[in-house]
Amino acid sequence: MTACRLRYPGSVQLRVITIFATIATAGCATDASTLDPDPDAHVTIDTGTYGLARHLTGDHQPGTGTPSGTTEPASGRVVRIHTLVSSPADVTEVSSPTTYGRYLVNTPVIASTTVDAHGFFQVALEPGTYSVFISDGDAWFCNGGDIFGKRCPVEVAPGATVRFDIDVDYEASY
């Protein structure tokens, strides 16, 4: 069984080790060699949210076979932090039969940032509860929520940073 260990290209490594890692992970169901394996180490904010934004496509189903799906950084996409989306009136769904989680968001934008080449993003925020969306063409993607109708909520406590990973996965199968 091949272990899928992610390598951050920005770290100092011998080329031989990098080549070996590339060959060793060739059978893994991911193209994550450019994903940041340790986003916690790159946080430079004191209060807010951070995480990895990934775009998943293809077969990610667990089982006896090797999944053939890919996971790539959602680099260049914009992450927007909105006041909390907590009711159906706060969004207009623009999903289709082949997509889900795509919205026009009707709550104010608090902050935004662009995902870097390794999928990392961070946003400094005041303490509070917010909704996190990522750009997806002409709409904003969010694939999570809670039983109270809050869309992709993140709660930031005073002096805390909260990890919030985003998987744009409507093109993936599980």
C-alpha positions as CSV (number, residue, x, y, z in Angstrom):
1,M,0.0,0.0,0.0
2,T,1.4,3.4,-1.0
3,A,1.2,6.2,1.6
4,C,0.1,9.5,0.2
5,R,2.3,12.1,1.8
6,L,1.9,15.6,0.6
7,R,5.0,17.8,0.0
8,Y,5.0,21.6,0.0
9,P,7.1,22.7,-2.9
10,G,8.3,25.8,-1.1
11,S,10.1,23.8,1.5
12,V,13.8,22.9,1.1
13,Q,14.1,19.3,-0.2
14,L,16.7,17.4,-2.1
15,R,15.6,17.0,-5.7
16,V,16.0,13.2,-5.3
17,I,13.6,13.1,-2.4
18,T,11.1,15.3,-4.4
19,I,11.4,13.0,-7.4
20,F,10.9,9.9,-5.2
21,A,7.9,11.4,-3.5
22,T,6.4,12.2,-6.9
23,I,6.9,8.6,-8.1
24,A,5.7,7.1,-4.7
25,T,2.5,9.1,-4.8
26,A,1.7,8.5,-8.5
27,G,-0.9,5.8,-7.6
28,C,-2.7,8.0,-5.1
29,A,-6.1,9.5,-6.0
30,T,-4.9,13.0,-5.9
31,D,-2.8,15.6,-7.6
32,A,-2.1,17.2,-4.3
33,S,1.7,17.6,-4.6
34,T,1.2,21.3,-4.7
35,L,-1.3,21.5,-1.8
36,D,0.1,22.9,1.4
37,P,0.4,20.0,3.8
38,D,0.6,22.1,6.9
39,P,-1.5,25.3,6.6
40,D,-1.2,25.8,10.4
41,A,2.4,26.7,10.0
42,H,1.6,29.5,7.6
43,V,-0.9,31.4,9.6
44,T,0.2,35.0,10.3
45,I,-3.1,36.4,11.7
46,D,-4.0,36.7,15.3
47,T,-7.8,36.4,15.0
48,G,-9.7,35.1,12.0
49,T,-10.0,32.1,9.8
50,Y,-7.7,30.2,7.5
51,G,-7.6,26.9,5.7
52,L,-7.1,25.0,2.4
53,A,-9.3,25.5,-0.6
54,R,-9.4,22.4,-2.8
55,H,-11.1,21.5,-6.1
56,L,-12.0,17.8,-6.3
57,T,-13.0,16.0,-9.5
58,G,-13.6,12.3,-10.4
59,D,-13.7,9.2,-8.4
60,H,-12.9,9.6,-4.7
61,Q,-14.9,6.5,-3.5
62,P,-13.2,4.5,-0.8
63,G,-12.9,0.7,-1.4
64,T,-10.7,-1.9,-2.7
65,G,-9.7,-0.2,-5.9
66,T,-7.5,2.9,-6.3
67,P,-9.6,6.0,-6.7
68,S,-8.8,7.9,-9.8
69,G,-10.0,11.4,-8.7
70,T,-7.9,14.4,-8.5
71,T,-7.5,17.0,-5.7
72,E,-6.0,20.3,-6.7
73,P,-5.5,23.6,-5.0
74,A,-8.4,26.0,-5.8
75,S,-5.7,28.6,-6.5
76,G,-6.7,32.0,-7.8
77,R,-10.3,31.7,-6.5
78,V,-11.6,34.4,-4.1
79,V,-12.7,33.4,-0.6
80,R,-15.4,35.8,0.7
81,I,-16.5,36.2,4.3
82,H,-20.1,37.3,4.7
83,T,-22.2,38.2,7.7
84,L,-23.8,34.9,8.8
85,V,-26.2,33.4,6.2
86,S,-28.9,31.9,8.4
87,S,-32.1,32.0,6.4
88,P,-33.2,31.0,2.9
89,A,-33.7,34.7,2.1
90,D,-30.0,35.3,2.6
91,V,-29.1,33.4,-0.6
92,T,-30.4,32.6,-4.1
93,E,-29.5,29.1,-5.2
94,V,-28.1,28.9,-8.8
95,S,-27.2,25.2,-8.8
96,S,-28.1,22.9,-11.6
97,P,-28.7,19.1,-11.8
98,T,-24.9,18.6,-12.1
99,T,-23.8,21.1,-9.4
100,Y,-24.9,22.0,-5.9
101,G,-23.9,24.5,-3.3
102,R,-23.8,27.5,-5.8
103,Y,-25.4,30.7,-4.6
104,L,-25.8,34.4,-5.1
105,V,-25.2,35.7,-1.5
106,N,-27.4,38.5,-0.3
107,T,-25.6,39.3,3.0
108,P,-22.9,41.9,3.3
109,V,-19.3,41.0,2.5
110,I,-17.0,41.5,5.5
111,A,-13.7,40.5,4.0
112,S,-12.2,38.7,1.1
113,T,-8.9,37.1,0.0
114,T,-7.4,35.2,-2.9
115,V,-6.4,31.5,-2.5
116,D,-2.6,31.1,-3.1
117,A,-0.9,28.6,-5.4
118,H,-0.9,25.9,-2.7
119,G,-4.6,26.3,-1.7
120,F,-3.9,28.3,1.4
121,F,-6.0,31.3,2.5
122,Q,-6.4,33.4,5.6
123,V,-8.6,36.3,6.6
124,A,-8.2,38.5,9.7
125,L,-11.6,38.9,11.3
126,E,-13.1,40.4,14.5
127,P,-14.7,37.8,16.8
128,G,-18.1,36.7,15.6
129,T,-19.9,34.2,13.5
130,Y,-19.6,34.4,9.7
131,S,-20.3,32.4,6.5
132,V,-17.5,31.4,4.2
133,F,-17.9,31.2,0.4
134,I,-15.5,30.6,-2.5
135,S,-15.9,31.9,-6.1
136,D,-17.2,29.5,-8.6
137,G,-17.7,31.1,-12.0
138,D,-20.6,33.6,-11.7
139,A,-21.7,32.3,-8.3
140,W,-20.3,31.5,-4.8
141,F,-19.8,28.0,-3.5
142,C,-20.6,26.6,-0.1
143,N,-21.2,22.9,0.6
144,G,-21.8,22.9,4.4
145,G,-24.2,24.1,7.0
146,D,-25.8,23.2,10.3
147,I,-29.2,22.0,11.4
148,F,-30.3,25.6,12.0
149,G,-29.9,26.6,8.3
150,K,-26.5,28.5,8.7
151,R,-24.5,28.1,5.5
152,C,-20.7,27.3,5.9
153,P,-20.6,29.0,9.4
154,V,-17.3,29.7,11.1
155,E,-17.2,31.1,14.7
156,V,-14.2,33.2,15.6
157,A,-13.5,33.7,19.3
158,P,-11.4,36.6,20.6
159,G,-7.7,36.0,20.0
160,A,-8.4,32.7,18.1
161,T,-7.7,31.5,14.6
162,V,-10.1,28.9,13.2
163,R,-9.3,26.4,10.4
164,F,-12.0,26.2,7.8
165,D,-11.2,24.0,4.8
166,I,-13.2,24.4,1.6
167,D,-13.7,21.4,-0.8
168,V,-15.3,22.4,-4.1
169,D,-16.5,18.9,-4.8
170,Y,-19.6,18.9,-6.9
171,E,-17.5,17.3,-9.7
172,A,-16.4,14.4,-7.4
173,S,-18.1,11.2,-6.6
174,Y,-17.9,9.4,-3.3
